[in-house]
């Protein structure tokens, strides 16, 4: 009666067999989850420093530290601007990486439809 009867000779594989992720992807995802924030912070630092030095933009006073924290060895008055730039760069990197993964998945895995999902007219 149903379209997915076993009389057609095809049995749908269990969900665990269809969506099993290779173990290497877990390690790769963990690596990128740690690497992208580091790269984006240093990229944000370079972008803000070069932007100020070359006169591309000015940093608004809301994105600078007004209190003297010179007793800290890593004190920089533009630290909030670095963080904002790092968040923007991280978002761009995550979006790019997701799009690359989606394209590679579509190329190598193929159609998401099972053979019984396509109806010949």
N, C-alpha and C positions, 0 to 999 in steps of 0.2 A: 504494500500500500504506500509506504513512504518512499521518498526519493533516495534515502540512504539505506535501502535494504541491502542485505548481504548477498542477495541473488545476483547483483551486478558483478560480483567477483572482486570487489574492492572493499577492504575494511579500513576505516579511518584509524590511523595510528593514534595511540594514546597521547595526551597532551605533553607528558614528560618526554617522550621521544621526539616530538616535533620541535620543542622549544628548549632544547638542551644547549647551554652556552659552553663553549670551550673554556677550560681553565685559564688559558693564556689571557683571555679578555678581562678576567678579574684583576690580574696583575697589571695589565696595561691601564685599566681604568684607575686603579689605585695610584699608579705612577703619575698619570696625568692630573689626578686630583691633587697631588702634592706639588707637581711641577708648575702648573698654570698659575696659581697664586704667586709663587715666587717670581716667575718670569714677568707677570703683569705688574708686580710692585716695582721691580727694577726698571721695567719699561716706563712706568708712570713717573718714576724719579727722573729718568733721562728726558722724557717728554716735557715735564714741567720745567726742568732746569734749562733745556734748550729753548723752550718757548719764552722764558724770561730773558735769557741771555740774548737771543736774536730779536726780541721785540715782537714776537708773533701775537702775544696776548699778555694781559696783566692779571695777576692773581688777585681776586677780590679779598678784602680784609676779613671776610667771614671764613676764608680758607687759610688763614695764617694763625699761628699761636701768638697771643698777645702777652701772656705771662712769661717772665724770664725763667726758662728752664735750663739755663746754661750749665748747671751743675751735672746735667746728664751728659754722658760721653757721646751720645748719638743725637744730641739736640739739633733740630733743624726747624726754623719757623714755618717752613712750607710743608710740614708733615701731613696736615689734613688735605692739602692739595694733592700730595702724592697718593694718598689713600683713595681719593675720589677718582683720580686718573687710573689707578690700579683697578678699581671696580669696573670702570668702563672698558679697559683693555681685557680684563678677565671675561667679561660678558661677551665681547667680540670673539675671543679665543674659544670659549665654550660653544658659542653658536656655530663658528666655523668647524670645530671638531665634530659637532653633532651632525652637521650637513655632510661632512666627509664620510662619517660612519653610515649615514642613511644611504648615501649614494653607493658606497661599497657593499652594503647589505643588499641593496636592490640588485646590484650587478651579480653578486656571487650566489645569493640565495634564490633569486628569481621571483616568480609570482607568488603572492600570498594565498592564492586560491588552490584548493586541492583539485584533483582531477574530477571529482564528482560535483564541483561547484559550477563548472562551465556547461551550459546547456547548448547543444547544437540545434539550431532551428531548421 
